[in-house]
Amino acid sequence: MYFIQGGFIIVHILRCRDLGFNDDFIVIDADPKKAKEKMIEHVKDKHKDEFEELSDFHKDEIISKVDYLLNRGCGCGVLKL
């Protein structure tokens, strides 16, 4: 768990499997921009052949899904604070 003095910080978690790839890779980072960069780098490196076969539309959909996953809440209400 990530702590800072006086409370918690929000940690962003992305799973490669959530993007449709059959992979157990997970990114955990407090900075959403770094989490996105790490996941996109992973997809373009480890799933290069699959990713390159996709249309531009579907590539954009995967990038959009990363943004969505980073900005959605888990339902606990913490992102609304």
N, C-alpha and C positions, 0 to 999 in steps of 0.2 A: 504494500500500500504506500502511496506517496503522501508525505506529510510536509507541511510548512509550519513555521511557528504560528500558533494561533488557529490552526485548522487544517483543512484538506485542500488539495488542488485537484482540478479536474484532469483526469487522465484519458486520453483518446486511444481507443483500441480498434484496430482494423484487422479483419481476418480475410485472407486471400479467398477462402471458401465462400465468403459472402459476396464475392465478385463473380462467382461462377466457375472458379478454377478448382480442380481436385488437388488441393494442397493444404497443408496444415500451418503454413507460414502466418505469423501474427506480428503486427506492429503495435507497440505500446509506447506512447510518447505524450508528454504534457503539452507539447507544441503541435497544434493541428497541421500547420504547414509542413513541419518536419515529418509528421506521420504520413501525410499525403505523398511527400517526396519519396520516402522510403518504400511505400507500397507501390507507387508507379515504377520506381526503379526495379523493384522485385519482379513485377509483372513483365516489364520489358526485357528483363534479363532471363528469368527462369521460365517464362511462358512466351518467349519471343516468337516461336513458330506459330502458336495458337493466336497470339495477338496480331501478328502481321497478316494472318488470313482473314481477319475481321474487316468488315467495311468501315469506312470512316465514321458512319453513323453509330455503329456498335462500339467502336473505340471511344467515341465521345460519351456514349451511354455508361461505359465502365468508369470513365473519369468523373462523370456526374454522380454516379453511385458512390464513389469515394467521398465526394463533397457531402452528399446526403448523409452517409453514415457518420461522418465527422460532426455534423450539425444536429443530428437527432438526439433526443434524450432517451434515457432508458425508462422513463415514466416516473422517476422519483421526484422530478421537479427541480433538480439542482441547476439545470441549464437556464431556468427561468429566474434564478436569483440575481 
